[in-house]
Amino acid sequence: MNFEAWLTLACFVTGIIWLIDKLVLSRRRGKNEEGNWAVEFARSFFPVLLAVLLLRAFVFEPFRIPSKSMVPTLLVGDFVLVSKFSYGLRLPVTHTKILSTGEPHRGDVVVFRYPRNPDEDYIKRVIGLPGDKISYHDEQLYVNGKAVPRKDLGIYDGPDADVLDQMRLFSEDLPGVKKPHKMLHIIGREGPQTDVTVPKGMYFCMGDNRDNSSDSRIWGFVPEGNLVGRAFMIWLSVDFSDFDIRFSRIGDMLNR
């Protein structure tokens, strides 16, 4: 059972105890008489658990970057805030959409439930929208038959660089996106090749670390129902190799 399910269960149990106490038990005891430990626990923690559940389910959710698949945009140890209302409000646990508030745009950095294991969250960049034709050959990305422009920025030796292989840093301009984003290629290594058309209700997502990312080139499309939200800000960054806080990254926005 994941954290969201535990939180929902805890909120439900403490809420039931709180309600029973409010409607029944409190009338049976004196004004100055306290309830048993379970009642007092529920009365104290139910409002807190409810507030956390509502914030996490419908407003913001924190997410920790566990891998190098989004370097250089996101580093291992970055903690990002995810907007839960960007792509529709969903009920916790069942993830049933109850209100449509928008759809992903090309270039969005999104968190989603991994299609092959929905209990696991992934974070990637949206490359292909429903109906798009996406091709990737010889390190070149094509969207709807046109090569996506990119600019070579030289050798990358920044944080989370590959210690065994040289990496080149590029600036890439996705169609319809105002600002370019940076991405990496490992010299001498080619990522998976693909030629696909994105089906209705699906999205094609890739990591910015193109040759070190398990993404839609390998396991396919991301269903709309698997979307968790749009990552929009780094709120904490920790280099766990020496437990240093990377203050310069705190507050960085992940803009389209």
Beta strands, then each sheet from edge to edge (+ up, - down):
strand 1: 60-64
strand 2: 78-83
strand 3: 89-90
strand 4: 97-99
strand 5: 109-113
strand 6: 121-128
strand 7: 133-137
strand 8: 140-143
strand 9: 146-147
strand 10: 150-156
strand 11: 167-172
strand 12: 181-186
strand 13: 194-197
strand 14: 202-206
strand 15: 222-223
strand 16: 227-239
strand 17: 244-245
sheet 1: 1+ 2- 16+ 5- 6+ 14- 15+
sheet 2: 1+ 2- 16+ 17-
sheet 3: 3+ 4-
sheet 4: 9+ 8- 7+ 13-
sheet 5: 10+ 11- 12+
end
